[in-house]
Amino acid sequence: MADSWVNSAEILGSDLHLELTRAGSRRTALMAALREAIREGRLAPDTRLPPYRSLAADLGIARNTVADAYAELVAEGWLTARQGSGTRVAPRPASPPPRRRAPGRERGGRPSGAAGGRRGPRPAPRPVHNLLQGQPDAASFPRTAWLASARRALAAAPHEAFGPGDPRGRPELRRALADYLARVRGVRTGPERIVVCAGFAHAVRLLSDTRLLRPRIAVESYGLAFHRSLLRSAGIRTVPLPLDADGALTEGLTDLDGVRAALLTPAHQFPTGGPLHPERRVAAVAWARERGGLVLEDDYDGEFRYDRSPVGAVQGLDPDRVLYLGSVSKSLSPALRLGWMVLPDHLVDDLLATKGEREGWTGVLDQLTLADFIESGGYDRHVRRMRQQYRRRRDQLVAALAERAPHIRVSGIAAGLHAVLELPPGTERSALRAAAWQGLALDGLGGYRHPDATTPHRDGLVVGYATPPEHSFTEALDALCRALPPERTASEIGAAT
């Protein structure tokens, strides 16, 4: 029988009925009921929720259950919590300003009144707004908390920490990472299987030098060209795996001759978005076991999810066949140059032999600081705060497009720091030119497509929403909407292509 609760007007100011009907834990059912009440408008923005003790007593569940549910909904952006103000329903993002055309410009961003017959195109204005993907909000780096961790770490560091660096990485950081990754990402490891590196690119270079990835490696048909070039420069050929809405078609790995490694982004396919389907996760691991191969799991933004439950790491399915790669480049800053590899036990010695006898890439003080930052809870607090901020940015982007460009479909928005705007066929290049005229720096989806991919080409824009300063984000969205192609009929699209 479903549990229900009707609150008093003294607590919330209006009646509210919650039914905990969802299967599973009481915490899961309570979170689902609160989300539904907020979505339907029964819990208006800024509505104050009852204290943990009161709600727990009304529902007949543990106080900690209510506290955990509130905390998770705050992290997801449904609720806010401030000292002295209690727990409240989060405000909805403000509506963007009405669409305005820049003076002296025609629709699409071209200057009005331009003379014909020019010998060459006029140079586009220098970018004013940065909508490139892959960059966190630099202004939100937790300077005060990081400095406090640096002071504690420096005071507690043993004398030997100031000698030659251990290529494994500082034991303090490896212990902190082992605990954090197990708790947050479901990674199965111990400190002895973690090797600290300077980021994902450094990890790929090290793995390429071990010859573990030769002669060919399977990659997703959409991904960073920079990563493909790193592999190519090491003499490794990349073979694209087709993609659909459920991620890479990993069942096709069995048909690839000479391939014993696969590089995947299971938590959030980059850049098209979406988690890898559970059956395809299992298929990738089964292939690695049968082939004696290796799955490289790039967990590049696993902490930032908004409208879905956390997706655990594939590494948890088989720590002996999945090599887990992560860094703080999205969660904190790429300037720190800190990442990690969680290796199968049988690969640790080979990787360390390749890396060398001394650490030559990552500074000891940054490693010690990050270890303290994780263990003190500062990292969790920062990630939760940024998750709320990026969710607000994402919601503002989606709202602006719904109002001013409803014909543009947005995908890949359940997690991460960017969205993909799907364009009508044949319009990507013109949209990029129009964006440049509007002073926008952003990428087209075509630049991420593997040159040998069989996945059909998709026109689109990859829009990063984390980087612009808060005060100029609305202006950036306004410029983006002006740059988008207008809705066209099927006959017009056919004629253009």
N, C-alpha and C positions, 0 to 999 in steps of 0.2 A: 504494500500500500504506500502511496506517495506521501512523503512528509510535506507539510505546508506551514506557512507562517503568514499572519496578517499583522502588520505593525500598527502601533498606535500613532495618532496624529501628533502627539507630543514629540516623538522621536524624529519622524521624517517630514512632517507637515502635510502628508497626504497618505491615503491608504495604499498599500502594496501587498500583493499576494504572490508568494514564491512557492513553487512546487518542485521538490527535489526528486524528479522522476527519472533522471538519466541513470543508466546502469553504470556500475563502477563505484568508486569511493565516494564518500559524502562530500569531500572537498571538491571533486570533479563535478558532482551534481550541483553544488552550491555555486561554483563558478559559472556553470552553464546557465543556471537560472538568473543570475545577476546580469550576465551578458545579454540574455534575451530581454530582460526588463529594460536595459539601457537602449538596446536596438529599437524596441517598440515604443520608446518614449515614456514608458511608465516611470522610469527614473530619469528625471530631467537633469541637464548639466548643473553642477554645483549642489545637487542634492546631497545632504549629509547622511551617511549611513550610520546605523546604530553601532555602539561599541561592541567589541568582540564578545564580551561577557553577556550582554543583553541578547544579541542575536543567537549565540550558542545556547542560551537558556531557552529561548523561544522555540528553537528548532530541535532541541534535545540532542545536540552534537557537542563534541569537544571544543573548548575555547581555542586551542591551537589549530584546529581544523579551520575555523573561521579566520584566524589570523593569517594562516598560510594562504587561504583563498584570496583574502584582501591583498596580501603582498604580491601575489602573482598577477592579479588584475591591475595593480599599480604598475608593475613592470611592463605589462602589455599595453598600458595606456588607457585602459577603461576607467581607472580610478586615479585620484591623486591623494596624497597624504602629507600633511604638514603638522608640525608641532603646534598644538593649541587650536588647530582648526579641524582636527579629526579626519576621517576618511570620507571623501566626496566623489561624486561622479565627475569625470574629467570634462572640461569644456570642449565643445565642438570647435574645429578650426574656423577662423573668421572667413567670410566669403571674400573672394578676390575682387578687386575693383573692376568696374565695367571696362570692356574692351575699348581701347583708344588707339587710333592710328597715329603714328609719329608724324609730326609736321613735315611736309615736303616729301612724303614717301607714299607710293601707291601700295595697294594690297600685295602682300608677298615680300615686302621689304625693299623693293627697287626704288631708286630715287625718281620722283615725278619730274616731268619736263626734261628728261635727259635727251640730249641731241642724238640722233641716229648717226650711223656710219662711223662710230668710233673705231680706232685701229685696234684697241684692246679693251678688255673689261676693266672697269674701275676697281681698284683694290678695295676689298671689304674693310670696314672699320676694325680696329683692334678689339679683341674680345673684352667686353665689360663684365660679363657674367660667366662664371665657370660652372658648367653643368656636365663636366667630364666625370665618368664613373670612377670608382675605386679610391676616392679620397675622402677621409673623414673630415669633420668640422674641426679645423685646426684651432679655432678660438675656444673650443670646449675642452682642450687638453687639461686634465686635472692638476694644474701646477701646484697648488697648495698641498694637496694630498700626496702628490708625487714627491715633493720636497720633504714632507714629513717622513715618508718611507725612506728616502735617501739618507736622511739624518740618522734614523734608527738603524738602518742597514750598515751604515759606515761605522757607527759606534759599536755595533755587535760583531763586526767582521773579524775573523781570526787573522793573525799576522800572515799566515801562509796565503791568504787570499790576494795579497799584493805581490806575490811572486809570479812566475810564468803561468799563463792560463791553461786550464785543463781543457783539451779538445772536446770532452764530453759536455762541458758546461759546469757551472757551479752546482755543487750538490744541493745547496739551499733552494735554488730555482728548480732543479729537477724534481725534488721532493714536492715542492709547492705545485708544480705542473701536474705531477702524477695524481695528486689529490683533487685538484681542480677539474682536470679533464675527466676523471672518473665520475665526479659528482655532477658535472654540467653536461658533458657530451657522451657519457656512457663508454668512455675509452677504457680498455682493460690493459693496464701496464703497471710497471714499477719504475722507480727512478733510474734503475740500471739499464733500461731500454730506451731512455730518452737522450737524444743528443741535441744540444742547443746549436742553432745556426743563425745566420744574419737575415733570414727571411726566406720566402718561397723560392726565389730565383737562386739563392745560394744553395738551397737544398737540392734543386734540380741539377745544378752544376756538379755538386758532390756525387749525387747518384749516377749521373752520366759518366763520371770518371771511374766508378766502380765496375762499369760494364754490365751492370744488372739490367739495363734497359735496352741493350743492343740485341739485334740490329734494328728492330722495329718496335714501336710502341703504339698502342691504340689510344686515340684521344677523341674527345667529343667534337662533332662536326662544327660547332660554334665554340670559340674560346679565344684566349689572348694570342695574337700573332707573335708577341714577344716570347711567350713560353715555347711556341713551336720553333722559333728561331734559335732559342737556346739549345734545344734538342738537336736541331739540324746542324748547328755549329759543332756539336760533339759527334757528328757522324751517325746520328740516329734518325731514321725515317719515321715520320708520324703517319698513321693510318686512321682516317676519320671514321667514327661510329655515327650512324644516323641518329637523329633526335626526333622526338615528338613531345606531346604535352606531359608525358610521364618520364621524361629524361632520356638518357642514352639507351639504345636498343642493345643491351649487353648480351642478350642471347645470341647475337651475331658474332661474339668473340670466338666461338668455337669454329667459325668458318675462316678465320684469319691465320694463314700459315706463317710461321716464323715470328709470331707475336707472343711474347711471354710476360708483357707488362701492359697495364692500362691505367691511364690517368683520368680520374673522374672527379666531378664536383657534386657529390650526392646530396648534400644538405640543401643546395640552392644552385641549380645549373647556371653556369656563367656563360653568357650573359642573359639567356632567354628566360630564366627563372623556373621555379618549381623543384620539389624534391624528387629524387630518383625513386621510382615505384618499388615497394617492398619485394615483389617478385624479381625485379631486375637487380636489386641488391644481392639477393640470394643467388641469382644466375651468375653474377660477376665473381662471387666468392667460390661457387662451385667450379667455375672455369679455372680459376687460379689454383685450386686444389688439384684438379685433374691434370692441368698442364704443368704443374710445378712452377706456376708463375706468380705474379705480384700485382696487387691493386694499389695504386697510389691515390690516396684520398686527400684531396685539396679542400680543407674545411675553412674556406677563406672568409666567410661571414656567418658562421654557424650560430653566433650569439644573438644575431639580430633577426628575430621573427616577430610578426605582428598579428596575423589573423589565423594562426594555426598552432597546434601543439608542437613542442620541441621535437625535432627529428634527431634521434641518436646517431652516433657515428657508425659507419659500416665496419670499422675496425673491431667493434665489439662482437661481430659475428665470427671473426677468425683473426686473432692477433698475430698468427704465424704467416698469414698470407696477405694482410692489408697493412700498408705502411701509411701512417697518419701524419699529415703535414699541417701546421698551423703557424700563426704569427700574430703580432699585435698591430700590424700595419693598418687594419681597418678599425679595430677596437680602441686603440690609443693613438698611435702615430707611426707612419713609415720612417720618420726620422730616428726612431729608436734602434732600428735594424736588429730586431730580436724575433726569432722564430724557433721552431722546434720540430724534430722528427721523432715520432714514436715508432721504433723499428721492431720487426720480428727479431727474436733473440739471435737467430743464426746469421743475421746481417750486421750486428753491432760492430764486431771486430773489423770486418771489411770496410765499413764506413769510416771508422776511426783511423784505420791505416791510410785511407785516402785523404782524410782531413789533415793528418800530420800530428806531430808530437805536442805542439803547442797551439793554443787558441789564438788565431790571428785576425779574427773578424769581429767578434762581439766583446765589448768592454765588461770587465768584471763588476764595476760599480753599477752599471745598468742592470746586470743580471741580479745582483743582490737587491737592488731597489725593487725590481719587478717581483722578486720572491716575497719581499715584505708587503708589497702592495696587494698581492694575492692573498697572503695569509692573514693580513689585517682586515680583510673585507673591502678594502678600497676599490679593488678591481670589480667586484660584484656590484658595488654601489654605482661606479662609473658606467658600467655596461647597462644597468637598469635605467639610469638617467638618460643615457644616449638613446636607448631603445624608445623611450617615450618621445624624445625630441625628434628622432628620425621618423617615427610614426606620424607625428604631427605634420612634418614636412611632406611625407608621402600622401597623407590625407588632403593636404592643401593642393598638391599637384593633381590628384585625382578629381577634386572638386572643380578646379579651374578648367580642366579638360572637359568634364561633364557639362559645364556651363557654356564654354566657348568653342569647343571642338568635339561635340558628342559623337561624330562619325569616326573618331580616332579611338581604337581599342587599346587599352593599357593592360600589359601583362607583366608577370614577374614581380608583383608587388606584395606578396605575402611575407617576404623577408628581404634582407639585404639593404643596400644603399643606393639602388638605382631601379628604374623602371624601363620597360621597353614599350615604345609607342609604335604600334603597327600601322604602317602607311599604305595607301592604295598602291597597287603595282606600278612601278615606273616612276615614283615620285621621290625616292630617297635622295637622289643627287640634288634635285631642285630644292628640296627642303633644307638640305645642308647649306646650300648657297644662301637661301633666305635667312637661315639662322646666323650665318656669318655676317650678313648685312644688318641683322638686329643686334650684333655685338655679343653673340653667344658662342661659347666654346663647348661643343658636344660632338659625339661620334655617331656615325651611321652603323646600323647593324651589319651591313655588308662587310665592313672591315674585320669582323670577327669570324667570318665564315672560312672554313678550311678550303684551300684552293682545289682539293680533290674530293670535296664533299658531294655525296649524292642526295643529301637532304635538299629539298627545293629551296631556292633563294627566296628570302623574305625581305621586303622593304620595311625599314623601320629606323627609329632613332633610339639610342641608348642614353637615357637622361639620368645623370647623377644628381640627387637632391640633397646630399649631405654637406657639400662644400660651401655654397654661397652664404655670406653673412646673413644673419637673421633680418637685419634692417633692409636688405636688398632682395630678399627671396621673392617677394610679391612682384617686384619689377622684373626679375628674371623669368617668372612664369608668364607675365604679360608679354614679354618679348618672345617667349617660346610659342605662345598661342598665335601671335602674329605671323610667325614663320611657318606654321603648319599649312599643308595644302588644303584648299577648301573641298567640301564634299562634291564629288563629281558623279555623273551618271555612268553606267556601264559602257555606253557607246563612246563617251569621251575618254575613259580609261583605255578602251581597246584601241582607239585612234592614236593615243599617246605612246602605246607600247608597240 
